[in-house]
């Protein structure tokens, strides 16, 4: 007995097998729109996230001037706004890492440096810079000293 196959809606001359399934469904952007709407309706929520983030966040202009840094950025470098400005300026000038670290620490687009804090202690930081507009860049900083020591 011959089975009857359904017709393919996209190509009527070609039947659809019983095992054929569409695997790619369009992804909904509703969650992103909902989040964006929340931030627009409650701008303090985004400010709270930035202020309470464990990662250091800094915004620099096209000339390399520090426009904003959250408290975590200052804690990570162990200094104040001016110390962070100097650090970010020097990191921007250096292109090669001072020492190699284990590969799990190196994520695409990230840079790892060992820095000396104003108090003389050494820390290993991972930083990433990305453009947020044609006039500003966002720099994220993470203290990975313990991870680097374990690697």
N, CA, C and O atoms as a MOPAC input file, in Angstrom:
PM7 MOZYME 1SCF
protein

 N      0.83700 1    -1.16100 1     0.00000 1
 C      0.00000 1     0.00000 1     0.00000 1
 C      0.89300 1     1.23800 1     0.00000 1
 O      1.80800 1     1.36600 1     0.81400 1
 N      0.61300 1     2.11700 1    -0.90400 1
 C      1.41700 1     3.31400 1    -1.05700 1
 C      0.87800 1     4.42000 1    -0.15400 1
 O     -0.32300 1     4.68800 1    -0.12500 1
 N      1.80000 1     5.06200 1     0.59200 1
 C      1.38800 1     6.15400 1     1.47200 1
 C      1.29200 1     7.45200 1     0.69200 1
 O      2.04200 1     7.71000 1    -0.24900 1
 N      0.35600 1     8.23700 1     1.12000 1
 C      0.18700 1     9.53100 1     0.49700 1
 C      1.00700 1    10.55600 1     1.28200 1
 O      0.87200 1    10.65600 1     2.50100 1
 N      1.84600 1    11.30600 1     0.59600 1
 C      2.66000 1    12.31900 1     1.24800 1
 C      2.00400 1    13.69100 1     1.10900 1
 O      1.36300 1    14.00100 1     0.10500 1
 N      2.18400 1    14.49200 1     2.14200 1
 C      1.63900 1    15.84900 1     2.09100 1
 C      2.39200 1    16.66400 1     1.05700 1
 O      3.52600 1    16.34800 1     0.69800 1
 N      1.74400 1    17.71600 1     0.58600 1
 C      2.40600 1    18.60400 1    -0.36300 1
 C      3.19700 1    19.65100 1     0.39800 1
 O      2.78800 1    20.13200 1     1.45500 1
 N      4.31500 1    19.98000 1    -0.16300 1
 C      5.18400 1    20.99300 1     0.40300 1
 C      4.62100 1    22.36400 1     0.04200 1
 O      4.45900 1    22.67500 1    -1.13800 1
 N      4.32300 1    23.18400 1     1.04400 1
 C      3.75100 1    24.50600 1     0.78500 1
 C      4.73800 1    25.41400 1     0.06600 1
 O      4.34700 1    26.22600 1    -0.77300 1
 N      6.01300 1    25.27400 1     0.39400 1
 C      7.03100 1    26.11100 1    -0.24200 1
 C      7.30500 1    25.69100 1    -1.68000 1
 O      7.56000 1    26.53000 1    -2.54400 1
 N      7.25000 1    24.39000 1    -1.92700 1
 C      7.52600 1    23.86900 1    -3.26100 1
 C      6.51400 1    22.76100 1    -3.54700 1
 O      6.76000 1    21.60800 1    -3.19300 1
 N      5.36400 1    23.08800 1    -4.18900 1
 C      4.29400 1    22.10600 1    -4.38200 1
 C      4.69900 1    20.87300 1    -5.19000 1
 O      4.07900 1    19.81800 1    -5.05200 1
 N      5.71700 1    20.98800 1    -6.02000 1
 C      6.11900 1    19.83400 1    -6.82400 1
 C      6.91200 1    18.81300 1    -6.01700 1
 O      7.14400 1    17.70000 1    -6.48800 1
 N      7.32300 1    19.17100 1    -4.82500 1
 C      8.12700 1    18.27400 1    -3.99800 1
 C      7.34700 1    17.89400 1    -2.73900 1
 O      6.96400 1    18.77900 1    -1.97300 1
 N      7.10400 1    16.60700 1    -2.50600 1
 C      6.35700 1    16.19200 1    -1.31900 1
 C      7.19300 1    16.35000 1    -0.05000 1
 O      8.42200 1    16.39100 1    -0.09800 1
 N      6.51400 1    16.43700 1     1.05700 1
 C      7.16500 1    16.54300 1     2.35900 1
 C      7.18800 1    15.15800 1     2.98500 1
 O      6.16300 1    14.47900 1     3.04000 1
 N      8.34300 1    14.74300 1     3.45300 1
 C      8.41500 1    13.43400 1     4.10500 1
 C      7.80100 1    13.53800 1     5.49300 1
 O      7.64800 1    14.63300 1     6.03400 1
 N      7.45700 1    12.41100 1     6.05600 1
 C      6.83900 1    12.38900 1     7.37800 1
 C      7.82000 1    12.80600 1     8.46500 1
 O      7.42000 1    13.33900 1     9.50000 1
 N      9.09000 1    12.56500 1     8.22900 1
 C     10.08400 1    12.89100 1     9.25600 1
 C     10.59400 1    14.31900 1     9.14100 1
 O     11.30200 1    14.79900 1    10.02500 1
 N     10.24300 1    14.99200 1     8.07200 1
 C     10.72100 1    16.35500 1     7.86500 1
 C     10.03100 1    17.31600 1     8.83100 1
 O      8.80300 1    17.35800 1     8.91500 1
 N     10.82200 1    18.07000 1     9.54200 1
 C     10.28000 1    19.07200 1    10.44900 1
 C     11.02200 1    20.37300 1    10.21200 1
 O     12.20600 1    20.38500 1     9.87500 1
 N     10.31900 1    21.43900 1    10.39100 1
 C     10.99700 1    22.72300 1    10.33400 1
 C     11.72700 1    22.89600 1    11.65500 1
 O     11.12000 1    22.82900 1    12.72400 1
 N     13.02100 1    23.11700 1    11.57500 1
 C     13.79700 1    23.22000 1    12.80800 1
 C     14.02500 1    24.65700 1    13.24500 1
 O     14.26300 1    24.91100 1    14.42500 1
 N     13.95800 1    25.57900 1    12.33400 1
 C     14.22400 1    26.96000 1    12.73500 1
 C     12.93100 1    27.75700 1    12.80200 1
 O     12.22500 1    27.92900 1    11.80900 1
 N     12.64900 1    28.23100 1    13.99100 1
 C     11.49100 1    29.08200 1    14.19000 1
 C     11.98900 1    30.50100 1    14.39700 1
 O     13.06300 1    30.70500 1    14.96300 1
 N     11.23700 1    31.46600 1    13.95200 1
 C     11.67700 1    32.83500 1    14.20500 1
 C     11.71200 1    33.11400 1    15.70500 1
 O     10.79400 1    32.75400 1    16.44100 1
 N     12.78500 1    33.75800 1    16.13800 1
 C     12.93000 1    34.05100 1    17.56000 1
 C     12.14100 1    35.29600 1    17.91200 1
 O     12.11800 1    36.27500 1    17.16500 1
 N     11.51600 1    35.24000 1    19.03100 1
 C     10.70800 1    36.36000 1    19.48900 1
 C     11.60200 1    37.44900 1    20.06900 1
 O     12.54200 1    37.16400 1    20.81100 1
 N     11.30700 1    38.68000 1    19.72900 1
 C     12.03500 1    39.80600 1    20.30200 1
 C     11.26000 1    40.42500 1    21.46000 1
 O     11.65400 1    41.45500 1    22.00700 1
 N     10.15900 1    39.78600 1    21.82500 1
 C      9.31800 1    40.32300 1    22.89700 1
 C     10.07400 1    40.51100 1    24.21000 1
 O      9.92300 1    41.56300 1    24.83100 1
 N     10.89000 1    39.53700 1    24.67200 1
 C     11.61200 1    39.76400 1    25.93400 1
 C     12.52900 1    40.98900 1    25.87700 1
 O     12.62500 1    41.73600 1    26.85100 1
 N     13.20000 1    41.19800 1    24.74100 1
 C     14.07500 1    42.36200 1    24.61800 1
 C     13.27500 1    43.65500 1    24.64100 1
 O     13.67700 1    44.63400 1    25.26900 1
 N     12.14000 1    43.65000 1    23.95200 1
 C     11.29000 1    44.84100 1    23.94300 1
 C     10.74600 1    45.11500 1    25.33300 1
 O     10.65900 1    46.26700 1    25.75600 1
 N     10.38300 1    44.06000 1    26.03800 1
 C      9.86500 1    44.21900 1    27.39400 1
 C     10.92700 1    44.82800 1    28.30300 1
 O     10.63100 1    45.73200 1    29.08400 1
 N     12.16200 1    44.33800 1    28.20600 1
 C     13.25000 1    44.87400 1    29.01900 1
 C     13.51700 1    46.33300 1    28.66900 1
 O     13.68300 1    47.16800 1    29.55800 1
 N     13.55700 1    46.63800 1    27.38500 1
 C     13.78000 1    48.02700 1    26.96800 1
 C     12.67000 1    48.93500 1    27.48200 1
 O     12.93200 1    50.05800 1    27.91400 1
 N     11.43900 1    48.45600 1    27.43800 1
 C     10.31800 1    49.25100 1    27.94600 1
 C     10.44100 1    49.48400 1    29.44800 1
 O     10.11400 1    50.56300 1    29.94100 1
 N     10.91300 1    48.46900 1    30.17600 1
 C     11.10800 1    48.62600 1    31.62400 1
 C     12.14100 1    49.70400 1    31.92300 1
 O     11.94700 1    50.53900 1    32.80500 1
 N     13.25300 1    49.67300 1    31.16800 1
 C     14.29500 1    50.67300 1    31.38500 1
 C     13.79000 1    52.07400 1    31.05500 1
 O     14.15000 1    53.03900 1    31.73000 1
 N     12.95400 1    52.18900 1    30.01500 1
 C     12.41300 1    53.50100 1    29.65800 1
 C     11.43000 1    53.99000 1    30.71100 1
 O     11.40400 1    55.17700 1    31.03500 1
 N     10.62900 1    53.08800 1    31.24100 1
 C      9.63800 1    53.49800 1    32.23400 1
 C     10.25100 1    53.69000 1    33.62500 1
 O      9.69600 1    54.41600 1    34.45000 1
 N     11.39000 1    53.04400 1    33.88800 1
 C     12.04300 1    53.16700 1    35.19200 1
 C     13.55200 1    53.33300 1    34.99600 1
 O     14.30000 1    52.36800 1    35.15300 1
 N     14.01000 1    54.54700 1    34.65300 1
 C     15.44000 1    54.74900 1    34.40000 1
 C     16.31300 1    54.47600 1    35.62300 1
 O     17.50500 1    54.20600 1    35.48200 1
 N     15.73200 1    54.54400 1    36.81900 1
 C     16.51400 1    54.25800 1    38.02500 1
 C     16.94500 1    52.79600 1    38.08500 1
 O     17.94800 1    52.47600 1    38.72200 1
 N     16.19800 1    51.90500 1    37.42900 1
 C     16.55000 1    50.48200 1    37.42500 1
 C     17.90500 1    50.27500 1    36.75800 1
 O     18.75300 1    49.55400 1    37.28400 1
 N     18.11100 1    50.89700 1    35.61300 1
 C     19.38000 1    50.75900 1    34.90800 1
 C     20.51600 1    51.37300 1    35.73200 1
 O     21.60800 1    50.80900 1    35.79900 1
 N     20.26500 1    52.50900 1    36.34700 1
 C     21.28000 1    53.14500 1    37.19600 1
 C     21.65500 1    52.23200 1    38.36300 1
 O     22.83000 1    52.13000 1    38.71600 1
 N     20.66800 1    51.57200 1    38.96200 1
 C     20.94200 1    50.64200 1    40.06500 1
 C     21.78000 1    49.45900 1    39.60300 1
 O     22.67700 1    49.01300 1    40.31800 1
 N     21.49100 1    48.95000 1    38.41300 1
 C     22.25600 1    47.82100 1    37.86700 1
 C     23.71200 1    48.22000 1    37.68000 1
 O     24.61600 1    47.48100 1    38.07100 1
 N     23.94400 1    49.38500 1    37.08500 1
 C     25.31000 1    49.85000 1    36.83700 1
 C     26.04500 1    50.09500 1    38.15000 1
 O     27.20100 1    49.69900 1    38.29600 1
 N     25.38900 1    50.74000 1    39.09900 1
 C     26.03100 1    51.04200 1    40.38300 1
 C     26.36000 1    49.78900 1    41.18400 1
 O     27.37600 1    49.74900 1    41.87900 1
 N     25.51800 1    48.77200 1    41.09400 1
 C     25.69600 1    47.56400 1    41.90400 1
 C     26.37900 1    46.42100 1    41.17100 1
 O     26.50500 1    45.32800 1    41.72500 1
 N     26.81700 1    46.64300 1    39.95500 1
 C     27.49300 1    45.60400 1    39.18100 1
 C     28.82900 1    45.24100 1    39.82600 1
 O     29.55200 1    46.11200 1    40.30900 1
 N     29.14600 1    43.95200 1    39.82800 1
 C     30.44300 1    43.50200 1    40.34900 1
 C     31.56100 1    43.79200 1    39.35700 1
 O     32.72800 1    43.87000 1    39.74000 1
 N     31.21100 1    43.95100 1    38.09100 1
 C     32.19700 1    44.30600 1    37.06900 1
 C     32.38600 1    45.81200 1    37.05200 1
 O     31.44000 1    46.57600 1    37.24300 1
 N     33.61200 1    46.21900 1    36.82400 1
 C     33.87500 1    47.64200 1    36.68500 1
 C     33.39900 1    48.11000 1    35.32400 1
 O     33.66400 1    47.45700 1    34.31400 1
 N     32.70900 1    49.21900 1    35.28800 1
 C     32.21700 1    49.79700 1    34.04200 1
 C     32.71300 1    51.23200 1    33.94400 1
 O     32.57300 1    52.01200 1    34.88600 1
 N     33.28900 1    51.57400 1    32.80700 1
 C     33.77600 1    52.93200 1    32.59100 1
 C     33.39900 1    53.36100 1    31.18100 1
 O     33.40500 1    52.55300 1    30.25200 1
 N     33.07300 1    54.63200 1    31.03100 1
 C     32.74700 1    55.19000 1    29.71700 1
 C     33.80200 1    56.23800 1    29.39900 1
 O     34.07800 1    57.13100 1    30.20000 1
 N     34.38900 1    56.11000 1    28.20100 1
 C     35.42100 1    57.04800 1    27.76000 1
 C     34.98000 1    57.71400 1    26.46900 1
 O     34.29900 1    57.10400 1    25.64600 1
 N     35.37800 1    58.98400 1    26.29600 1
 C     35.03800 1    59.67400 1    25.05200 1
 C     36.06600 1    59.35900 1    23.97600 1
 O     37.00100 1    58.59200 1    24.20700 1
 N     35.88800 1    59.96000 1    22.78600 1
 C     36.76600 1    59.64500 1    21.65400 1
 C     38.19500 1    60.12300 1    21.87900 1
 O     39.10700 1    59.65800 1    21.19600 1
 N     38.40900 1    61.03200 1    22.81000 1
 C     39.76400 1    61.51000 1    23.11800 1
 C     40.43200 1    60.70300 1    24.22900 1
 O     41.58200 1    60.96300 1    24.58500 1
 N     39.72100 1    59.73700 1    24.76900 1
 C     40.27400 1    58.91400 1    25.83400 1
 C     40.04800 1    59.46500 1    27.22800 1
 O     40.65600 1    58.99000 1    28.18700 1
 N     39.18300 1    60.46200 1    27.35400 1
 C     38.87300 1    61.01400 1    28.67300 1
 C     37.80700 1    60.16500 1    29.34300 1
 O     36.85600 1    59.71700 1    28.70300 1
 N     37.97600 1    59.95500 1    30.61400 1
 C     37.03100 1    59.16700 1    31.39500 1
 C     35.81000 1    60.01900 1    31.71000 1
 O     35.91700 1    61.05200 1    32.37000 1
 N     34.64700 1    59.57900 1    31.23300 1
 C     33.40500 1    60.30900 1    31.46300 1
 C     32.66400 1    59.78600 1    32.68400 1
 O     32.03800 1    60.55400 1    33.41400 1
 N     32.73600 1    58.46800 1    32.90600 1
 C     32.00500 1    57.85200 1    34.01000 1
 C     32.69800 1    56.56300 1    34.41400 1
 O     33.24300 1    55.84800 1    33.57300 1
 N     32.67500 1    56.27500 1    35.69900 1
 C     33.14500 1    54.97900 1    36.20900 1
 C     32.26000 1    54.59100 1    37.38300 1
 O     31.97700 1    55.41000 1    38.25600 1
 N     31.82500 1    53.33500 1    37.39700 1
 C     31.01400 1    52.88600 1    38.53100 1
 C     31.93400 1    52.56400 1    39.71300 1
 O     33.14700 1    52.45300 1    39.53400 1
 N     31.37700 1    52.41400 1    40.90900 1
 C     32.20800 1    52.14100 1    42.09400 1
 C     33.07400 1    50.88700 1    41.95900 1
 O     34.19500 1    50.86300 1    42.46600 1
 N     32.57900 1    49.85300 1    41.29000 1
 C     33.35600 1    48.61400 1    41.15200 1
 C     34.64500 1    48.84700 1    40.37200 1
 O     35.66200 1    48.22200 1    40.67100 1
 N     34.62400 1    49.73100 1    39.38100 1
 C     35.83400 1    50.01900 1    38.60500 1
 C     36.91100 1    50.61100 1    39.50400 1
 O     38.08500 1    50.25900 1    39.39200 1
 N     36.51000 1    51.50400 1    40.39100 1
 C     37.47800 1    52.11600 1    41.30100 1
 C     37.98800 1    51.11500 1    42.33400 1
 O     39.15300 1    51.17700 1    42.72700 1
 N     37.13500 1    50.19800 1    42.77800 1
 C     37.55700 1    49.15700 1    43.72400 1
 C     38.55600 1    48.21400 1    43.05100 1
 O     39.56400 1    47.84800 1    43.65600 1
 N     38.28600 1    47.82300 1    41.81600 1
 C     39.15900 1    46.88300 1    41.10200 1
 C     40.55900 1    47.45300 1    40.94100 1
 O     41.54300 1    46.74100 1    41.14200 1
 N     40.66000 1    48.73200 1    40.57900 1
 C     41.99200 1    49.31400 1    40.39100 1
 C     42.57400 1    49.85400 1    41.68900 1
 O     43.74400 1    50.23400 1    41.73700 1
 N     41.76200 1    49.88800 1    42.73900 1
 C     42.24900 1    50.32400 1    44.04400 1
 C     42.56800 1    51.80000 1    44.11200 1
 O     43.47900 1    52.20800 1    44.83300 1
 N     41.83700 1    52.59900 1    43.37700 1
 C     42.10900 1    54.03400 1    43.37700 1
 C     40.87600 1    54.84600 1    43.05100 1
 O     39.74900 1    54.35200 1    43.07900 1
 N     41.12000 1    56.10100 1    42.74100 1
 C     40.03200 1    57.02300 1    42.45300 1
 C     39.91300 1    57.26600 1    40.95500 1
 O     40.56800 1    56.61500 1    40.14100 1
 N     39.05800 1    58.22000 1    40.62000 1
 C     38.76800 1    58.57200 1    39.22800 1
 C     40.05100 1    58.87400 1    38.43900 1
 O     40.21500 1    58.39600 1    37.31700 1
 N     40.95300 1    59.66300 1    39.02100 1
 C     42.18600 1    60.03600 1    38.31300 1
 C     43.09500 1    58.82200 1    38.09000 1
 O     43.75500 1    58.72400 1    37.05600 1
 N     43.12900 1    57.89900 1    39.05800 1
 C     43.92700 1    56.67600 1    38.89900 1
 C     43.37000 1    55.81200 1    37.77300 1
 O     44.12200 1    55.24400 1    36.98100 1
 N     42.05600 1    55.72100 1    37.71500 1
 C     41.41200 1    54.93900 1    36.65800 1
 C     41.66600 1    55.57300 1    35.29400 1
 O     41.90000 1    54.86100 1    34.31700 1
 N     41.62300 1    56.90000 1    35.21700 1
 C     41.91000 1    57.61100 1    33.97000 1
 C     43.31300 1    57.27800 1    33.47900 1
 O     43.50600 1    56.98000 1    32.30000 1
 N     44.30600 1    57.32900 1    34.39000 1
 C     45.68700 1    57.00300 1    34.01100 1
 C     45.80500 1    55.55900 1    33.54700 1
 O     46.45600 1    55.27800 1    32.54000 1
 N     45.17500 1    54.63900 1    34.27900 1
 C     45.24600 1    53.22500 1    33.92700 1
 C     44.64800 1    52.97600 1    32.54500 1
 O     45.26800 1    52.32100 1    31.70700 1
 N     43.46100 1    53.49100 1    32.30700 1
 C     42.80100 1    53.25500 1    31.02400 1
 C     43.57700 1    53.88600 1    29.87900 1
 O     43.62800 1    53.32100 1    28.78700 1
 N     44.17900 1    55.03900 1    30.10500 1
 C     44.99800 1    55.67200 1    29.06700 1
 C     46.21500 1    54.81600 1    28.74600 1
 O     46.57000 1    54.64900 1    27.57900 1
 N     46.85800 1    54.27100 1    29.78500 1
 C     48.04000 1    53.43700 1    29.54300 1
 C     47.66100 1    52.10500 1    28.90400 1
 O     48.40100 1    51.59100 1    28.06500 1
 N     46.51800 1    51.54100 1    29.29000 1
 C     46.08000 1    50.28100 1    28.67800 1
 C     45.77500 1    50.47100 1    27.20400 1
 O     46.02900 1    49.58000 1    26.39500 1
 N     45.23700 1    51.61600 1    26.85600 1
 C     44.90900 1    51.87900 1    25.45600 1
 C     46.17000 1    51.96900 1    24.60600 1
 O     46.14200 1    51.62600 1    23.42400 1
 N     47.28400 1    52.43100 1    25.19700 1
 C     48.53100 1    52.58200 1    24.44900 1
 C     49.26200 1    51.25700 1    24.26500 1
 O     49.96200 1    51.06000 1    23.27200 1
 N     49.09800 1    50.35700 1    25.21900 1
 C     49.80700 1    49.07300 1    25.15600 1
 C     48.98600 1    48.07900 1    24.35000 1
 O     47.77600 1    47.96000 1    24.54400 1
 N     49.63600 1    47.38000 1    23.46200 1
 C     48.90200 1    46.41200 1    22.64600 1
 C     49.23800 1    44.97400 1    22.98700 1
 O     48.41100 1    44.08900 1    22.76700 1
 N     50.41100 1    44.71300 1    23.51100 1
 C     50.80300 1    43.33300 1    23.80900 1
 C     50.70000 1    43.07600 1    25.30600 1
 O     51.10200 1    43.92000 1    26.10600 1
 N     50.16400 1    41.91500 1    25.69600 1
 C     50.09400 1    41.60700 1    27.11800 1
 C     51.48800 1    41.45800 1    27.72100 1
 O     52.43100 1    41.05700 1    27.03900 1
 N     51.60600 1    41.79000 1    29.01900 1
 C     52.90200 1    41.67600 1    29.69000 1
 C     53.30100 1    40.22700 1    29.89000 1
 O     54.47800 1    39.88000 1    29.79600 1
 N     52.32300 1    39.38600 1    30.16500 1
 C     52.64400 1    37.97300 1    30.34500 1
 C     51.47100 1    37.13900 1    29.85400 1
 O     50.32900 1    37.59900 1    29.82600 1
 N     51.76800 1    35.93300 1    29.47500 1
 C     50.72800 1    35.03500 1    28.96300 1
 C     50.00100 1    34.37900 1    30.12000 1
 O     50.60200 1    34.04500 1    31.14100 1
 N     48.70600 1    34.19800 1    29.94800 1
 C     47.89400 1    33.51400 1    30.94700 1
 C     47.27300 1    32.28200 1    30.30900 1
 O     47.28300 1    32.12500 1    29.08800 1
 N     46.74200 1    31.42500 1    31.14000 1
 C     46.10500 1    30.20300 1    30.65000 1
 C     44.97100 1    30.55600 1    29.69700 1
 O     44.30100 1    31.57400 1    29.86900 1
 N     44.76000 1    29.72300 1    28.70800 1
 C     43.76900 1    30.01700 1    27.67500 1
 C     42.34000 1    30.20600 1    28.17200 1
 O     41.61600 1    30.98700 1    27.55400 1
 N     41.86700 1    29.54600 1    29.25400 1
 C     40.49500 1    29.80700 1    29.67700 1
 C     40.25600 1    31.26500 1    30.06900 1
 O     39.11700 1    31.73100 1    30.05700 1
 N     41.31500 1    31.98100 1    30.41300 1
 C     41.15300 1    33.38100 1    30.79700 1
 C     40.97000 1    34.27900 1    29.58900 1
 O     40.37200 1    35.34900 1    29.69500 1
 N     41.47100 1    33.86200 1    28.46100 1
 C     41.41200 1    34.69700 1    27.26800 1
 C     40.14500 1    34.43000 1    26.48500 1
 O     40.02000 1    33.40700 1    25.81100 1
 N     39.21100 1    35.35300 1    26.57800 1
 C     37.99900 1    35.26300 1    25.77700 1
 C     38.17300 1    36.17800 1    24.58300 1
 O     38.94800 1    37.13300 1    24.63800 1
 N     37.47100 1    35.90100 1    23.51900 1
 C     37.59500 1    36.70800 1    22.31100 1
 C     37.31500 1    38.17000 1    22.61800 1
 O     36.30800 1    38.49800 1    23.24600 1
 N     38.19700 1    39.03700 1    22.18100 1
 C     38.00400 1    40.46700 1    22.35600 1
 C     38.45700 1    41.01300 1    23.68900 1
 O     38.39900 1    42.22200 1    23.91500 1
 N     38.90900 1    40.14400 1    24.57900 1
 C     39.34200 1    40.59200 1    25.89600 1
 C     40.85300 1    40.75500 1    25.92800 1
 O     41.58100 1    40.13400 1    25.15400 1
 N     41.30000 1    41.59200 1    26.82800 1
 C     42.72000 1    41.77800 1    27.08300 1
 C     42.96100 1    41.52800 1    28.56000 1
 O     42.11300 1    41.83500 1    29.39900 1
 N     44.11400 1    40.97400 1    28.86900 1
 C     44.45700 1    40.69000 1    30.26000 1
 C     45.76700 1    41.38900 1    30.57400 1
 O     46.73400 1    41.30100 1    29.81800 1
 N     45.78300 1    42.08500 1    31.70000 1
 C     46.98300 1    42.79500 1    32.13100 1
 C     47.17600 1    42.60800 1    33.62800 1
 O     46.22200 1    42.46100 1    34.39200 1
 N     48.42000 1    42.62000 1    34.01200 1
 C     48.73200 1    42.67700 1    35.43400 1
 C     49.08200 1    44.13200 1    35.72300 1
 O     49.95100 1    44.71200 1    35.07200 1
 N     48.40200 1    44.71200 1    36.69800 1
 C     48.64100 1    46.12100 1    37.01800 1
 C     49.10100 1    46.25200 1    38.46400 1
 O     48.88600 1    45.36400 1    39.28900 1
 N     49.73100 1    47.36600 1    38.74400 1
 C     50.14000 1    47.68800 1    40.11200 1
 C     49.19900 1    48.78400 1    40.59900 1
 O     49.10400 1    49.85400 1    39.99800 1
 N     48.50900 1    48.49900 1    41.69100 1
 C     47.58700 1    49.47900 1    42.27700 1
 C     48.37600 1    50.60200 1    42.95700 1
 O     49.57100 1    50.45500 1    43.21200 1
 N     47.71300 1    51.71200 1    43.24700 1
 C     48.39700 1    52.81200 1    43.94600 1
 C     48.99900 1    52.39700 1    45.29500 1
 O     49.97200 1    53.00000 1    45.74600 1
 N     48.42400 1    51.36900 1    45.94300 1
 C     48.97100 1    50.90700 1    47.23300 1
 C     50.13600 1    49.93000 1    47.06500 1
 O     50.69600 1    49.46600 1    48.05900 1
 N     50.50900 1    49.61100 1    45.81800 1
 C     51.63600 1    48.72800 1    45.54700 1
 C     51.26500 1    47.27700 1    45.29900 1
 O     52.11100 1    46.49800 1    44.85900 1
 N     50.02000 1    46.89200 1    45.57000 1
 C     49.60700 1    45.50400 1    45.32700 1
 C     49.42500 1    45.26500 1    43.82700 1
 O     49.12100 1    46.18100 1    43.06200 1
 N     49.61900 1    44.01900 1    43.43800 1
 C     49.47400 1    43.64900 1    42.02200 1
 C     48.17200 1    42.88100 1    41.83300 1
 O     47.82100 1    42.01700 1    42.63600 1
 N     47.46900 1    43.21100 1    40.76200 1
 C     46.24100 1    42.49500 1    40.41900 1
 C     46.24200 1    42.20700 1    38.92700 1
 O     46.82500 1    42.93700 1    38.12500 1
 N     45.58300 1    41.14100 1    38.59300 1
 C     45.41900 1    40.76000 1    37.19600 1
 C     43.99600 1    41.13800 1    36.79700 1
 O     43.03400 1    40.70300 1    37.43000 1
 N     43.86200 1    41.94100 1    35.75500 1
 C     42.53000 1    42.35800 1    35.32200 1
 C     42.27800 1    41.92400 1    33.88400 1
 O     43.18500 1    41.85100 1    33.05400 1
 N     41.01400 1    41.64200 1    33.63200 1
 C     40.55700 1    41.37700 1    32.26500 1
 C     39.71300 1    42.58700 1    31.89400 1
 O     38.83900 1    43.00200 1    32.65500 1
 N     39.98000 1    43.14700 1    30.72200 1
 C     39.17300 1    44.27900 1    30.29300 1
 C     38.76200 1    44.11700 1    28.84300 1
 O     39.43500 1    43.45900 1    28.05000 1
 N     37.65200 1    44.72700 1    28.52500 1
 C     37.10600 1    44.66900 1    27.16900 1
 C     36.54300 1    46.04200 1    26.84200 1
 O     35.87200 1    46.66400 1    27.66500 1
 N     36.81800 1    46.49600 1    25.65500 1
 C     36.34400 1    47.80500 1    25.22300 1
 C     35.42200 1    47.62000 1    24.02400 1
 O     35.74800 1    46.89000 1    23.08800 1
 N     34.27000 1    48.28600 1    24.05800 1
 C     33.34800 1    48.22200 1    22.92100 1
 C     32.71700 1    49.59000 1    22.71400 1
 O     32.42900 1    50.30900 1    23.67100 1
 N     32.50800 1    49.93600 1    21.45700 1
 C     31.90000 1    51.21700 1    21.13400 1
 C     30.42200 1    51.21600 1    21.46900 1
 O     29.70200 1    50.27900 1    21.12600 1
 N     29.97100 1    52.26000 1    22.13700 1
 C     28.54500 1    52.38300 1    22.44300 1
 C     27.91200 1    53.49200 1    21.62500 1
 O     26.68700 1    53.58100 1    21.53900 1
 N     28.72500 1    54.32900 1    21.03100 1
 C     28.25000 1    55.35600 1    20.10800 1
 C     29.46300 1    55.81600 1    19.31800 1
 O     30.57300 1    55.33100 1    19.53400 1
 N     29.25000 1    56.75100 1    18.40300 1
 C     30.40400 1    57.21400 1    17.62800 1
 C     31.30300 1    58.13100 1    18.45400 1
 O     32.37000 1    58.53200 1    17.99000 1
 N     30.88300 1    58.46200 1    19.66400 1
 C     31.68000 1    59.36100 1    20.49400 1
 C     32.11000 1    58.75900 1    21.82700 1
 O     32.80300 1    59.42100 1    22.59900 1
 N     31.71900 1    57.53000 1    22.11400 1
 C     32.04700 1    56.96100 1    23.42400 1
 C     32.31200 1    55.46700 1    23.32100 1
 O     31.86200 1    54.79600 1    22.39200 1
 N     33.05600 1    54.96500 1    24.30400 1
 C     33.34800 1    53.53800 1    24.40800 1
 C     33.06300 1    53.08200 1    25.82700 1
 O     33.25800 1    53.82600 1    26.78900 1
 N     32.60000 1    51.84800 1    25.93900 1
 C     32.36000 1    51.23600 1    27.23700 1
 C     33.50000 1    50.27100 1    27.52200 1
 O     33.81700 1    49.41200 1    26.69900 1
 N     34.11300 1    50.41400 1    28.68700 1
 C     35.19100 1    49.52400 1    29.10600 1
 C     34.69100 1    48.73600 1    30.30800 1
 O     34.23900 1    49.31500 1    31.29600 1
 N     34.77400 1    47.39800 1    30.21900 1
 C     34.41200 1    46.55700 1    31.36000 1
 C     35.70100 1    46.00400 1    31.96200 1
 O     36.62400 1    45.62400 1    31.24200 1
 N     35.74900 1    45.96600 1    33.28100 1
 C     36.93100 1    45.50000 1    34.01000 1
 C     36.53200 1    44.41300 1    34.99100 1
 O     35.50100 1    44.51100 1    35.65700 1
 N     37.36000 1    43.36900 1    35.07800 1
 C     37.14500 1    42.30800 1    36.06400 1
 C     38.47600 1    41.97200 1    36.72100 1
 O     39.49800 1    41.86200 1    36.04300 1
 N     38.46300 1    41.81200 1    38.02100 1
 C     39.64900 1    41.37100 1    38.75200 1
 C     39.67700 1    39.84300 1    38.67700 1
 O     38.80900 1    39.17200 1    39.23700 1
 N     40.67400 1    39.30200 1    37.98600 1
 C     40.77000 1    37.84000 1    37.82700 1
 C     42.03700 1    37.31000 1    38.49200 1
 O     42.56600 1    36.27100 1    38.09600 1
 N     42.51600 1    38.02000 1    39.49300 1
 C     43.76100 1    37.64100 1    40.15700 1
 C     43.70800 1    36.21400 1    40.69000 1
 O     44.63400 1    35.43600 1    40.46100 1
 N     42.64300 1    35.86300 1    41.39400 1
 C     42.54200 1    34.50500 1    41.96600 1
 C     42.47200 1    33.44800 1    40.87700 1
 O     43.09900 1    32.39400 1    40.99100 1
 N     41.72500 1    33.71700 1    39.84000 1
 C     41.60500 1    32.75900 1    38.73600 1
 C     42.95500 1    32.58200 1    38.05900 1
 O     43.33300 1    31.46200 1    37.71600 1
 N     43.68500 1    33.67300 1    37.86300 1
 C     44.99600 1    33.60600 1    37.21600 1
 C     45.99500 1    32.83700 1    38.07600 1
 O     46.83400 1    32.11000 1    37.54500 1
 N     45.91300 1    32.99000 1    39.39700 1
 C     46.82400 1    32.26600 1    40.28800 1
 C     46.53200 1    30.77100 1    40.28200 1
 O     47.44900 1    29.95600 1    40.39000 1
 N     45.25400 1    30.40800 1    40.15500 1
 C     44.86800 1    28.99700 1    40.13900 1
 C     45.19700 1    28.32600 1    38.81200 1
 O     45.33500 1    27.10400 1    38.75200 1
 N     45.32300 1    29.11200 1    37.75300 1
 C     45.53400 1    28.54300 1    36.41100 1
 C     46.94500 1    28.04700 1    36.23600 1
 O     47.29400 1    27.54000 1    35.17000 1

